[in-house]
Amino acid sequence: MPASTSPVARALRLVISTVVFGAVLFLAAGTLAWPAAWAYLAIIALTMGVYGTIVAKVHPDLIEERHHPPADAKKWDKPFVVSDARRS
């Protein structure tokens, strides 16, 4: 299994994306005292964690496929594809 699809890498991506999204929410609100945002972040993180685990176990080939942009992908779209240069 490539390093980019390891459970640790997936968990790290989930934590980082949750922190970034939370920072955007709370910076826009100007306060950390927003219970609905905390609940929303918890629900989103839990949902994405469960979904990611299920997909990784049931369809690991799908994750591998999504790590490579299609040949006809637009240049502006390629940075959004997670790739691991070590596999090339």
C-alpha positions as CSV (number, residue, x, y, z in Angstrom):
1,M,0.0,0.0,0.0
2,P,1.5,3.4,-0.9
3,A,2.4,5.7,1.9
4,S,-0.1,8.3,0.7
5,T,-3.0,5.9,1.5
6,S,-1.7,4.7,4.9
7,P,-4.1,5.0,7.8
8,V,-1.7,7.5,9.4
9,A,-1.6,9.7,6.3
10,R,-5.4,9.6,6.0
11,A,-5.8,10.5,9.7
12,L,-3.3,13.3,9.4
13,R,-5.1,14.7,6.3
14,L,-8.4,14.6,8.2
15,V,-7.0,16.4,11.2
16,I,-5.3,19.1,9.1
17,S,-8.4,19.7,7.0
18,T,-10.6,19.9,10.1
19,V,-8.2,22.4,11.7
20,V,-8.0,24.5,8.6
21,F,-11.8,24.5,8.1
22,G,-12.3,25.3,11.8
23,A,-9.9,28.2,11.6
24,V,-11.8,29.6,8.7
25,L,-15.1,29.3,10.6
26,F,-13.9,30.7,13.8
27,L,-11.8,33.5,12.2
28,A,-14.9,34.6,10.3
29,A,-17.0,34.5,13.5
30,G,-14.3,36.2,15.5
31,T,-14.8,33.9,18.5
32,L,-14.3,30.3,19.6
33,A,-17.5,30.5,21.6
34,W,-19.7,29.1,18.8
35,P,-21.2,25.7,19.9
36,A,-22.9,25.1,16.5
37,A,-19.5,25.4,14.7
38,W,-17.9,22.9,17.1
39,A,-20.8,20.5,16.6
40,Y,-20.5,20.9,12.9
41,L,-16.8,20.3,12.9
42,A,-17.2,17.2,15.0
43,I,-20.0,15.8,12.8
44,I,-18.0,16.5,9.6
45,A,-14.8,15.0,11.0
46,L,-16.6,11.9,12.2
47,T,-18.5,11.5,8.9
48,M,-15.3,11.9,6.8
49,G,-13.4,9.6,9.1
50,V,-16.0,6.8,8.8
51,Y,-16.4,7.4,5.0
52,G,-12.7,7.3,4.5
53,T,-12.2,4.2,6.4
54,I,-15.0,2.4,4.6
55,V,-13.7,3.5,1.2
56,A,-10.1,2.5,2.1
57,K,-11.2,-1.0,3.1
58,V,-13.8,-1.7,0.4
59,H,-12.3,0.2,-2.6
60,P,-8.6,0.9,-2.1
61,D,-8.3,0.9,-5.9
62,L,-10.6,4.0,-6.0
63,I,-8.2,5.9,-3.8
64,E,-5.3,4.9,-5.9
65,E,-7.1,6.0,-9.1
66,R,-8.0,9.4,-7.5
67,H,-4.3,10.1,-6.8
68,H,-3.6,10.4,-10.5
69,P,-5.1,13.2,-12.6
70,P,-6.5,12.2,-16.0
71,A,-4.3,12.9,-19.0
72,D,-6.8,15.5,-20.3
73,A,-7.1,17.4,-16.9
74,K,-6.8,21.1,-17.1
75,K,-3.6,22.6,-15.8
76,W,-5.4,24.6,-13.1
77,D,-7.1,21.5,-11.8
78,K,-4.0,19.3,-11.3
79,P,-2.8,20.9,-8.0
80,F,-6.1,19.7,-6.4
81,V,-5.2,16.0,-7.0
82,V,-3.3,14.5,-4.2
83,S,-0.3,12.7,-5.6
84,D,2.8,11.0,-4.2
85,A,5.9,11.8,-6.3
86,R,7.7,8.7,-4.8
87,R,5.4,6.4,-6.8
88,S,6.4,7.9,-10.2
